[in-house]
């Protein structure tokens, strides 16, 4: 069992760039992923991609600049 297998990772900025790569890598290692981002369409696409590959992921709209959205 890997270090992240079965654990949940909340990735802010998960819709693109390093955040997206982190989501994909952690999902490949068996983590459950919460893709957090202000970019709803792109974030949903990342979560869909992970699920299509057999992983577990959900998208949650998140604006880290707005404490109420945490």
Chimera marker file (.cmm) of the C-alpha trace (Angstrom):
<marker_set name="trace">
<marker id="1" x="0.000" y="0.000" z="0.000" r="1" g="1" b="0" radius="0.5"/>
<marker id="2" x="1.349" y="3.419" z="-0.977" r="1" g="1" b="0" radius="0.5"/>
<marker id="3" x="1.723" y="6.360" z="1.365" r="1" g="1" b="0" radius="0.5"/>
<marker id="4" x="-1.360" y="8.143" z="0.005" r="1" g="1" b="0" radius="0.5"/>
<marker id="5" x="-3.545" y="5.166" z="-0.904" r="1" g="1" b="0" radius="0.5"/>
<marker id="6" x="-6.995" y="5.588" z="0.623" r="1" g="1" b="0" radius="0.5"/>
<marker id="7" x="-6.218" y="9.060" z="1.972" r="1" g="1" b="0" radius="0.5"/>
<marker id="8" x="-7.984" y="12.235" z="0.831" r="1" g="1" b="0" radius="0.5"/>
<marker id="9" x="-6.049" y="15.069" z="-0.791" r="1" g="1" b="0" radius="0.5"/>
<marker id="10" x="-7.586" y="18.537" z="-1.100" r="1" g="1" b="0" radius="0.5"/>
<marker id="11" x="-5.789" y="20.353" z="-3.908" r="1" g="1" b="0" radius="0.5"/>
<marker id="12" x="-6.304" y="24.102" z="-4.271" r="1" g="1" b="0" radius="0.5"/>
<marker id="13" x="-5.765" y="25.393" z="-7.788" r="1" g="1" b="0" radius="0.5"/>
<marker id="14" x="-6.457" y="21.871" z="-9.024" r="1" g="1" b="0" radius="0.5"/>
<marker id="15" x="-7.962" y="22.867" z="-12.374" r="1" g="1" b="0" radius="0.5"/>
<marker id="16" x="-4.666" y="23.659" z="-14.105" r="1" g="1" b="0" radius="0.5"/>
<marker id="17" x="-0.901" y="23.666" z="-13.993" r="1" g="1" b="0" radius="0.5"/>
<marker id="18" x="0.879" y="22.193" z="-10.990" r="1" g="1" b="0" radius="0.5"/>
<marker id="19" x="-2.439" y="21.710" z="-9.165" r="1" g="1" b="0" radius="0.5"/>
<marker id="20" x="-3.834" y="19.589" z="-11.987" r="1" g="1" b="0" radius="0.5"/>
<marker id="21" x="-0.634" y="17.560" z="-12.193" r="1" g="1" b="0" radius="0.5"/>
<marker id="22" x="-0.746" y="17.010" z="-8.430" r="1" g="1" b="0" radius="0.5"/>
<marker id="23" x="-4.354" y="15.823" z="-8.630" r="1" g="1" b="0" radius="0.5"/>
<marker id="24" x="-3.528" y="13.349" z="-11.374" r="1" g="1" b="0" radius="0.5"/>
<marker id="25" x="-0.393" y="12.022" z="-9.684" r="1" g="1" b="0" radius="0.5"/>
<marker id="26" x="-1.995" y="11.582" z="-6.272" r="1" g="1" b="0" radius="0.5"/>
<marker id="27" x="-5.013" y="9.883" z="-7.852" r="1" g="1" b="0" radius="0.5"/>
<marker id="28" x="-2.697" y="7.465" z="-9.673" r="1" g="1" b="0" radius="0.5"/>
<marker id="29" x="-1.147" y="6.667" z="-6.295" r="1" g="1" b="0" radius="0.5"/>
<marker id="30" x="-4.586" y="5.810" z="-4.874" r="1" g="1" b="0" radius="0.5"/>
<marker id="31" x="-5.628" y="9.000" z="-3.087" r="1" g="1" b="0" radius="0.5"/>
<marker id="32" x="-9.187" y="10.323" z="-3.105" r="1" g="1" b="0" radius="0.5"/>
<marker id="33" x="-9.047" y="13.783" z="-4.667" r="1" g="1" b="0" radius="0.5"/>
<marker id="34" x="-10.944" y="16.993" z="-3.989" r="1" g="1" b="0" radius="0.5"/>
<marker id="35" x="-10.217" y="19.355" z="-6.872" r="1" g="1" b="0" radius="0.5"/>
<marker id="36" x="-10.635" y="22.901" z="-5.544" r="1" g="1" b="0" radius="0.5"/>
<marker id="37" x="-10.618" y="25.891" z="-7.895" r="1" g="1" b="0" radius="0.5"/>
<marker id="38" x="-12.545" y="28.955" z="-9.064" r="1" g="1" b="0" radius="0.5"/>
<marker id="39" x="-12.517" y="27.568" z="-12.618" r="1" g="1" b="0" radius="0.5"/>
<marker id="40" x="-15.599" y="25.354" z="-12.443" r="1" g="1" b="0" radius="0.5"/>
<marker id="41" x="-15.574" y="23.861" z="-15.954" r="1" g="1" b="0" radius="0.5"/>
<marker id="42" x="-11.866" y="23.075" z="-15.873" r="1" g="1" b="0" radius="0.5"/>
<marker id="43" x="-12.038" y="21.673" z="-12.336" r="1" g="1" b="0" radius="0.5"/>
<marker id="44" x="-14.971" y="19.431" z="-13.222" r="1" g="1" b="0" radius="0.5"/>
<marker id="45" x="-12.995" y="18.215" z="-16.249" r="1" g="1" b="0" radius="0.5"/>
<marker id="46" x="-10.032" y="17.233" z="-14.044" r="1" g="1" b="0" radius="0.5"/>
<marker id="47" x="-12.328" y="15.334" z="-11.668" r="1" g="1" b="0" radius="0.5"/>
<marker id="48" x="-14.034" y="13.640" z="-14.635" r="1" g="1" b="0" radius="0.5"/>
<marker id="49" x="-10.645" y="12.654" z="-16.090" r="1" g="1" b="0" radius="0.5"/>
<marker id="50" x="-9.555" y="11.089" z="-12.803" r="1" g="1" b="0" radius="0.5"/>
<marker id="51" x="-12.824" y="9.156" z="-12.441" r="1" g="1" b="0" radius="0.5"/>
<marker id="52" x="-12.605" y="7.967" z="-16.065" r="1" g="1" b="0" radius="0.5"/>
<marker id="53" x="-9.169" y="6.537" z="-15.277" r="1" g="1" b="0" radius="0.5"/>
<marker id="54" x="-10.617" y="4.612" z="-12.318" r="1" g="1" b="0" radius="0.5"/>
<marker id="55" x="-9.758" y="7.069" z="-9.550" r="1" g="1" b="0" radius="0.5"/>
<marker id="56" x="-11.950" y="8.843" z="-7.027" r="1" g="1" b="0" radius="0.5"/>
<marker id="57" x="-12.393" y="12.597" z="-7.380" r="1" g="1" b="0" radius="0.5"/>
<marker id="58" x="-14.883" y="15.371" z="-6.821" r="1" g="1" b="0" radius="0.5"/>
<marker id="59" x="-14.807" y="19.034" z="-7.739" r="1" g="1" b="0" radius="0.5"/>
<marker id="60" x="-15.523" y="21.769" z="-5.190" r="1" g="1" b="0" radius="0.5"/>
<marker id="61" x="-15.605" y="25.426" z="-6.180" r="1" g="1" b="0" radius="0.5"/>
<marker id="62" x="-13.069" y="27.165" z="-3.971" r="1" g="1" b="0" radius="0.5"/>
<marker id="63" x="-11.736" y="30.705" z="-3.913" r="1" g="1" b="0" radius="0.5"/>
<marker id="64" x="-8.888" y="30.768" z="-1.393" r="1" g="1" b="0" radius="0.5"/>
<marker id="65" x="-9.128" y="34.575" z="-1.300" r="1" g="1" b="0" radius="0.5"/>
<marker id="66" x="-12.627" y="34.291" z="0.202" r="1" g="1" b="0" radius="0.5"/>
<marker id="67" x="-12.533" y="32.750" z="3.680" r="1" g="1" b="0" radius="0.5"/>
<marker id="68" x="-16.284" y="32.112" z="3.577" r="1" g="1" b="0" radius="0.5"/>
<marker id="69" x="-15.796" y="29.701" z="0.656" r="1" g="1" b="0" radius="0.5"/>
<marker id="70" x="-13.423" y="27.505" z="2.672" r="1" g="1" b="0" radius="0.5"/>
<link id1="1" id2="2" r="1" g="1" b="0" radius="0.2"/>
<link id1="2" id2="3" r="1" g="1" b="0" radius="0.2"/>
<link id1="3" id2="4" r="1" g="1" b="0" radius="0.2"/>
<link id1="4" id2="5" r="1" g="1" b="0" radius="0.2"/>
<link id1="5" id2="6" r="1" g="1" b="0" radius="0.2"/>
<link id1="6" id2="7" r="1" g="1" b="0" radius="0.2"/>
<link id1="7" id2="8" r="1" g="1" b="0" radius="0.2"/>
<link id1="8" id2="9" r="1" g="1" b="0" radius="0.2"/>
<link id1="9" id2="10" r="1" g="1" b="0" radius="0.2"/>
<link id1="10" id2="11" r="1" g="1" b="0" radius="0.2"/>
<link id1="11" id2="12" r="1" g="1" b="0" radius="0.2"/>
<link id1="12" id2="13" r="1" g="1" b="0" radius="0.2"/>
<link id1="13" id2="14" r="1" g="1" b="0" radius="0.2"/>
<link id1="14" id2="15" r="1" g="1" b="0" radius="0.2"/>
<link id1="15" id2="16" r="1" g="1" b="0" radius="0.2"/>
<link id1="16" id2="17" r="1" g="1" b="0" radius="0.2"/>
<link id1="17" id2="18" r="1" g="1" b="0" radius="0.2"/>
<link id1="18" id2="19" r="1" g="1" b="0" radius="0.2"/>
<link id1="19" id2="20" r="1" g="1" b="0" radius="0.2"/>
<link id1="20" id2="21" r="1" g="1" b="0" radius="0.2"/>
<link id1="21" id2="22" r="1" g="1" b="0" radius="0.2"/>
<link id1="22" id2="23" r="1" g="1" b="0" radius="0.2"/>
<link id1="23" id2="24" r="1" g="1" b="0" radius="0.2"/>
<link id1="24" id2="25" r="1" g="1" b="0" radius="0.2"/>
<link id1="25" id2="26" r="1" g="1" b="0" radius="0.2"/>
<link id1="26" id2="27" r="1" g="1" b="0" radius="0.2"/>
<link id1="27" id2="28" r="1" g="1" b="0" radius="0.2"/>
<link id1="28" id2="29" r="1" g="1" b="0" radius="0.2"/>
<link id1="29" id2="30" r="1" g="1" b="0" radius="0.2"/>
<link id1="30" id2="31" r="1" g="1" b="0" radius="0.2"/>
<link id1="31" id2="32" r="1" g="1" b="0" radius="0.2"/>
<link id1="32" id2="33" r="1" g="1" b="0" radius="0.2"/>
<link id1="33" id2="34" r="1" g="1" b="0" radius="0.2"/>
<link id1="34" id2="35" r="1" g="1" b="0" radius="0.2"/>
<link id1="35" id2="36" r="1" g="1" b="0" radius="0.2"/>
<link id1="36" id2="37" r="1" g="1" b="0" radius="0.2"/>
<link id1="37" id2="38" r="1" g="1" b="0" radius="0.2"/>
<link id1="38" id2="39" r="1" g="1" b="0" radius="0.2"/>
<link id1="39" id2="40" r="1" g="1" b="0" radius="0.2"/>
<link id1="40" id2="41" r="1" g="1" b="0" radius="0.2"/>
<link id1="41" id2="42" r="1" g="1" b="0" radius="0.2"/>
<link id1="42" id2="43" r="1" g="1" b="0" radius="0.2"/>
<link id1="43" id2="44" r="1" g="1" b="0" radius="0.2"/>
<link id1="44" id2="45" r="1" g="1" b="0" radius="0.2"/>
<link id1="45" id2="46" r="1" g="1" b="0" radius="0.2"/>
<link id1="46" id2="47" r="1" g="1" b="0" radius="0.2"/>
<link id1="47" id2="48" r="1" g="1" b="0" radius="0.2"/>
<link id1="48" id2="49" r="1" g="1" b="0" radius="0.2"/>
<link id1="49" id2="50" r="1" g="1" b="0" radius="0.2"/>
<link id1="50" id2="51" r="1" g="1" b="0" radius="0.2"/>
<link id1="51" id2="52" r="1" g="1" b="0" radius="0.2"/>
<link id1="52" id2="53" r="1" g="1" b="0" radius="0.2"/>
<link id1="53" id2="54" r="1" g="1" b="0" radius="0.2"/>
<link id1="54" id2="55" r="1" g="1" b="0" radius="0.2"/>
<link id1="55" id2="56" r="1" g="1" b="0" radius="0.2"/>
<link id1="56" id2="57" r="1" g="1" b="0" radius="0.2"/>
<link id1="57" id2="58" r="1" g="1" b="0" radius="0.2"/>
<link id1="58" id2="59" r="1" g="1" b="0" radius="0.2"/>
<link id1="59" id2="60" r="1" g="1" b="0" radius="0.2"/>
<link id1="60" id2="61" r="1" g="1" b="0" radius="0.2"/>
<link id1="61" id2="62" r="1" g="1" b="0" radius="0.2"/>
<link id1="62" id2="63" r="1" g="1" b="0" radius="0.2"/>
<link id1="63" id2="64" r="1" g="1" b="0" radius="0.2"/>
<link id1="64" id2="65" r="1" g="1" b="0" radius="0.2"/>
<link id1="65" id2="66" r="1" g="1" b="0" radius="0.2"/>
<link id1="66" id2="67" r="1" g="1" b="0" radius="0.2"/>
<link id1="67" id2="68" r="1" g="1" b="0" radius="0.2"/>
<link id1="68" id2="69" r="1" g="1" b="0" radius="0.2"/>
<link id1="69" id2="70" r="1" g="1" b="0" radius="0.2"/>
</marker_set>
